[in-house]
């Protein structure tokens, strides 16, 4: 698609030919001009942030508790570590 536009076809023609939106063609061309050949590499669809992620301090505390409980020969599962109040 990018090579077709660079060869002289209009973005509208290329969009119709490939069955995509003209906006998508514009985005690809802008990406190619900004990044060069890297624009052809697949991109991750993973979100940049995860709003529901467990805070790192909590993860560290749970890992510390598991190490302590395991060292004492006790169960280090979720029910043992879990909150003692309802």
C-alpha positions in Angstrom: 0.0 0.0 0.0 2.8 2.4 0.9 4.7 1.7 -2.3 1.6 2.2 -4.3 1.1 5.7 -2.8 4.8 6.5 -3.2 4.6 5.4 -6.8 2.0 8.0 -7.5 -1.4 6.5 -6.9 -3.7 8.6 -4.8 -4.5 7.5 -1.2 -8.2 7.2 -2.3 -7.3 4.8 -5.1 -5.1 2.7 -2.9 -7.7 2.6 -0.1 -10.4 1.4 -2.6 -8.0 -1.2 -4.1 -7.1 -2.7 -0.8 -10.5 -2.3 0.9 -9.2 -0.1 3.7 -10.1 3.4 4.9 -8.3 6.4 3.5 -7.4 7.4 7.1 -5.6 4.1 7.5 -3.5 4.8 4.4 -2.7 8.3 5.7 -1.6 6.8 9.0 0.6 4.2 7.3 2.2 6.9 5.1 2.9 9.1 8.1 4.4 6.2 10.0 6.6 5.3 7.0 7.8 8.9 6.6 8.6 9.1 10.3 10.2 5.6 10.8 11.3 4.4 7.4 11.5 0.7 7.0 10.6 0.1 10.6 7.0 1.0 9.7 6.7 -2.4 8.1 7.5 -4.3 11.3 4.5 -5.7 13.3 3.5 -3.7 16.3 2.5 -4.9 19.7 -1.2 -4.4 20.5 -0.5 -4.6 24.2 -1.7 -1.5 26.2 1.0 0.8 27.4 -0.4 0.7 31.0 -2.7 -1.6 32.9 -5.0 0.3 35.3 -6.1 -2.9 37.1 -2.5 -4.1 37.8 -1.6 -5.0 41.4 0.7 -2.4 42.8 4.4 -3.4 43.0 4.5 -2.8 46.8 1.7 -5.4 47.2 3.4 -7.9 45.0 6.7 -7.5 46.9 4.9 -8.0 50.2 3.2 -11.2 49.1 6.5 -12.6 47.8 8.2 -11.7 51.1 5.4 -13.4 53.1 5.6 -16.5 50.9 9.3 -16.8 51.5 8.9 -16.4 55.2 6.1 -18.9 55.5 7.9 -21.4 53.3 11.1 -21.0 55.4 9.0 -21.9 58.5 7.6 -25.0 56.8 4.1 -23.5 56.6 1.6 -23.3 53.8 2.3 -20.2 51.7 -0.9 -20.2 49.7 -3.5 -17.6 49.1 -5.7 -18.5 52.1 -2.8 -18.3 54.5 -1.6 -15.0 53.2 -5.1 -13.5 52.7 -6.6 -10.8 54.7 -7.7 -12.1 58.2 -10.8 -9.9 58.3 -13.9 -10.2 56.2 
